[in-house]
Amino acid sequence: MLALAYHANLRRTRLITRGSNTYGPNQFPEKIVPLFITNLLDDRRVPVYGDGLQIRNWLYVDDHARAVLHVLDHGVPGGIYNAAVDPR
């Protein structure tokens, strides 16, 4: 909202990106993707939160970076862009 206010009131060029849950190298081991991988490799249970029916969209860090670069090159000032993988 702050970036949009700057764009609207001060005529500052702003582009907003909203990325999905991002994963990739050097992620903290307690985060869900590395935790699941290490637990499965160690033949341990993976944590299930709630009833286990929740769905998340995951985006690899390189794809996220490419999406941001695409918005920088082709975005419209004041635009808002969602970066996600189509779950289909």
Backbone as CSV, one residue per row, in Angstrom:
resi,resn,N_x,N_y,N_z,CA_x,CA_y,CA_z,C_x,C_y,C_z
1,MET,0.826,-1.182,0.000,0.000,0.000,0.000,0.879,1.258,0.000
2,LEU,1.982,1.185,0.716,2.883,2.335,0.758,3.457,2.638,-0.629
3,ALA,3.869,1.589,-1.340,4.412,1.793,-2.685,3.359,2.377,-3.616
4,LEU,2.123,1.909,-3.498,1.046,2.448,-4.331,0.773,3.908,-3.992
5,ALA,0.855,4.262,-2.711,0.643,5.650,-2.306,1.732,6.552,-2.883
6,TYR,2.985,6.099,-2.839,4.076,6.873,-3.439,3.817,7.078,-4.923
7,HIS,3.380,6.011,-5.587,3.120,6.109,-7.028,1.988,7.095,-7.310
8,ALA,0.908,6.999,-6.564,-0.268,7.836,-6.816,-0.050,9.296,-6.427
9,ASN,0.581,9.529,-5.286,0.675,10.890,-4.756,1.953,11.626,-5.125
10,LEU,3.038,10.910,-5.244,4.321,11.568,-5.500,4.842,11.296,-6.908
11,ARG,4.062,10.569,-7.672,4.427,10.224,-9.049,5.778,9.506,-9.130
12,ARG,6.038,8.689,-8.135,7.247,7.859,-8.147,6.930,6.562,-8.882
13,THR,7.856,6.133,-9.695,7.647,4.888,-10.429,7.804,3.706,-9.484
14,ARG,6.778,2.882,-9.430,6.797,1.697,-8.569,6.220,0.520,-9.328
15,LEU,6.858,-0.628,-9.144,6.360,-1.899,-9.637,6.272,-2.820,-8.430
16,ILE,5.190,-3.547,-8.324,5.002,-4.437,-7.180,4.923,-5.867,-7.689
17,THR,5.720,-6.750,-7.082,5.621,-8.172,-7.396,5.203,-8.911,-6.138
18,ARG,4.385,-9.907,-6.344,3.938,-10.769,-5.248,4.286,-12.200,-5.635
19,GLY,5.296,-12.730,-5.002,5.739,-14.082,-5.328,5.084,-15.132,-4.453
20,SER,4.951,-16.317,-5.024,4.490,-17.469,-4.245,5.551,-17.820,-3.206
21,ASN,5.276,-18.834,-2.429,6.266,-19.335,-1.477,7.495,-19.754,-2.275
22,THR,8.624,-19.148,-1.975,9.848,-19.383,-2.740,10.751,-20.355,-1.996
23,TYR,11.346,-21.289,-2.759,12.289,-22.243,-2.172,13.519,-22.318,-3.055
24,GLY,14.623,-22.801,-2.475,15.835,-22.969,-3.268,17.044,-23.208,-2.388
25,PRO,18.213,-23.186,-2.996,19.453,-23.452,-2.264,19.659,-22.461,-1.117
26,ASN,20.346,-22.921,-0.100,20.714,-22.114,1.069,19.525,-21.691,1.915
27,GLN,18.387,-22.341,1.726,17.235,-22.044,2.558,17.461,-22.663,3.932
28,PHE,16.955,-22.019,4.964,17.111,-22.546,6.314,16.513,-23.951,6.390
29,PRO,17.201,-24.884,7.042,16.760,-26.279,7.049,15.426,-26.506,7.750
30,GLU,14.984,-25.587,8.575,13.703,-25.788,9.254,12.508,-25.364,8.398
31,LYS,12.761,-24.764,7.240,11.674,-24.397,6.329,11.078,-25.657,5.726
32,ILE,9.855,-25.576,5.251,9.082,-26.773,4.924,9.691,-27.641,3.831
33,VAL,10.182,-27.061,2.737,10.716,-27.886,1.646,11.975,-28.632,2.088
34,PRO,13.004,-27.956,2.630,14.175,-28.728,3.069,13.855,-29.690,4.213
35,LEU,12.922,-29.307,5.082,12.546,-30.186,6.191,11.911,-31.468,5.676
36,PHE,10.992,-31.368,4.722,10.366,-32.552,4.146,11.416,-33.435,3.475
37,ILE,12.298,-32.824,2.701,13.304,-33.612,1.981,14.220,-34.346,2.937
38,THR,14.758,-33.645,3.928,15.683,-34.310,4.858,14.962,-35.367,5.689
39,ASN,13.745,-35.093,6.125,13.003,-36.104,6.888,12.743,-37.351,6.050
40,LEU,12.334,-37.168,4.800,12.065,-38.327,3.947,13.345,-39.109,3.655
41,LEU,14.449,-38.411,3.423,15.721,-39.105,3.194,16.167,-39.880,4.429
42,ASP,15.848,-39.371,5.611,16.222,-40.029,6.870,15.156,-40.999,7.352
43,ASP,14.169,-41.274,6.500,13.072,-42.197,6.825,12.326,-41.775,8.096
44,ARG,12.130,-40.450,8.228,11.366,-39.908,9.349,10.048,-39.345,8.831
45,ARG,9.120,-39.164,9.735,7.820,-38.604,9.366,7.971,-37.130,9.007
46,VAL,7.093,-36.690,8.128,7.046,-35.268,7.800,5.911,-34.640,8.589
47,PRO,6.084,-33.388,9.011,5.034,-32.744,9.791,3.805,-32.430,8.921
48,VAL,2.637,-32.679,9.479,1.383,-32.325,8.820,0.669,-31.351,9.742
49,TYR,0.325,-30.190,9.208,-0.297,-29.157,10.005,-1.796,-29.125,9.730
50,GLY,-2.579,-28.918,10.738,-4.034,-28.888,10.565,-4.535,-30.242,10.111
51,ASP,-5.484,-30.241,9.170,-6.039,-31.509,8.684,-5.276,-32.043,7.472
52,GLY,-4.228,-31.340,7.040,-3.407,-31.800,5.935,-3.996,-31.522,4.561
53,LEU,-5.107,-30.821,4.484,-5.754,-30.557,3.200,-5.368,-29.206,2.596
54,GLN,-4.531,-28.441,3.286,-4.121,-27.135,2.789,-3.247,-27.307,1.545
55,ILE,-3.332,-26.349,0.651,-2.545,-26.367,-0.577,-1.694,-25.105,-0.628
56,ARG,-0.452,-25.278,-1.012,0.450,-24.143,-1.182,1.015,-24.170,-2.583
57,ASN,1.366,-23.008,-3.086,1.991,-22.884,-4.387,3.458,-22.556,-4.144
58,TRP,4.360,-23.318,-4.747,5.789,-23.139,-4.534,6.459,-22.671,-5.812
59,LEU,7.424,-21.772,-5.664,8.109,-21.168,-6.798,9.617,-21.252,-6.548
60,TYR,10.345,-21.858,-7.476,11.796,-21.981,-7.330,12.429,-20.592,-7.427
61,VAL,13.458,-20.354,-6.657,14.061,-19.028,-6.533,14.524,-18.458,-7.879
62,ASP,15.079,-19.293,-8.760,15.508,-18.788,-10.071,14.316,-18.323,-10.905
63,ASP,13.207,-19.054,-10.823,11.994,-18.653,-11.543,11.441,-17.351,-10.978
64,HIS,11.519,-17.213,-9.663,11.047,-15.983,-9.015,11.896,-14.798,-9.480
65,ALA,13.208,-14.985,-9.518,14.105,-13.912,-9.963,13.820,-13.537,-11.417
66,ARG,13.581,-14.550,-12.275,13.248,-14.266,-13.675,11.942,-13.485,-13.780
67,ALA,10.974,-13.803,-12.929,9.699,-13.075,-12.938,9.913,-11.611,-12.562
68,VAL,10.734,-11.359,-11.558,11.015,-9.978,-11.144,11.724,-9.226,-12.273
69,LEU,12.699,-9.871,-12.913,13.395,-9.226,-14.030,12.433,-8.938,-15.184
70,HIS,11.510,-9.859,-15.445,10.527,-9.640,-16.502,9.654,-8.418,-16.190
71,VAL,9.235,-8.300,-14.946,8.420,-7.147,-14.541,9.233,-5.860,-14.658
72,LEU,10.499,-5.904,-14.277,11.342,-4.707,-14.415,11.458,-4.274,-15.876
73,ASP,11.559,-5.238,-16.780,11.715,-4.917,-18.202,10.399,-4.567,-18.894
74,HIS,9.297,-5.189,-18.472,8.044,-5.066,-19.226,6.871,-4.538,-18.409
75,GLY,7.050,-4.320,-17.123,5.936,-3.899,-16.278,5.512,-2.461,-16.520
76,VAL,4.276,-2.192,-16.165,3.713,-0.848,-16.270,3.867,-0.168,-14.915
77,PRO,4.401,1.062,-14.851,4.545,1.735,-13.563,3.241,1.739,-12.770
78,GLY,3.333,1.371,-11.502,2.161,1.270,-10.645,1.492,-0.076,-10.718
79,GLY,1.975,-0.953,-11.606,1.366,-2.269,-11.781,1.705,-3.220,-10.640
80,ILE,0.839,-4.202,-10.472,1.033,-5.249,-9.469,1.044,-6.575,-10.214
81,TYR,2.074,-7.376,-9.971,2.258,-8.615,-10.714,2.447,-9.783,-9.748
82,ASN,1.669,-10.823,-9.948,1.783,-12.037,-9.150,2.727,-12.997,-9.864
83,ALA,3.683,-13.550,-9.120,4.621,-14.534,-9.676,4.287,-15.868,-9.044
84,ALA,3.764,-16.772,-9.870,3.360,-18.094,-9.361,3.457,-19.118,-10.475
85,VAL,3.458,-20.365,-10.080,3.426,-21.476,-11.026,1.984,-21.932,-11.126
86,ASP,1.532,-22.182,-12.331,0.172,-22.701,-12.532,0.098,-24.093,-11.926
87,PRO,-0.782,-24.319,-10.939,-0.826,-25.610,-10.238,-1.424,-26.737,-11.062
88,ARG,-1.928,-26.448,-12.241,-2.544,-27.523,-13.042,-1.544,-28.440,-13.609
